[in-house]
Amino acid sequence: MTGIITDKKNAFTKYLSKSLRLSALTIATSLTVGQISCAPIVSNVGYVFDEETLNQVTVGSSSKEMVRSIMGSPSTIASVDGASYYYISSRIETNSYKKPEVTDRKIVAIYFDDNDIVSDIGGYGLEDGNIVAFVERVTTTRGKELSLLAQLFGNLGR
């Protein structure tokens, strides 16, 4: 009789041990997936800055063509007179369900004189930017205003 009880205890102990291992594995997996899903997704967008490359551009001697060959095409060019090149880089972080947030921005502005020679090099960051509020008005089109039902059933019988 003692042998049967001992066998049942061993079977129960094995079952309990297996159950605890499965529970521990489930908890560990849940925590790992939870940690991974909370990690931010980081995106680097725009020009990739290299200090050595930027140091090759010299004020007073580098021309526009030389700047383009050293730095590559600029992110944007001044729209009024084309006398400035802007190289822009942004770092954007996205955390799970939140909207993406720009966490860092670097702008190198290269200014040219009338002879297309570099006259100045400026550096700007996220703290130098201005927030612009866009107007979100919608221009209505002229014509007949149709209700939802008129739009749905308007083509029946044509």
Buried (B, 14 or more C-beta within 10 A) or exposed (E): EEEEEEEEEEEEEEEEEEEEEEEEEEEEEEEEEEEEEEEBEEEEEBBEBEEEEBEEBEEEEBEBEBBEEEBEEBBEBBEEEEBBBBBBBBBBBEEEEEEEEEEEBBBBBBBBEEEBBBBEBEEBEEEEEEEEEEEEEEEEEEEEEEEEEEEEEEEEEE
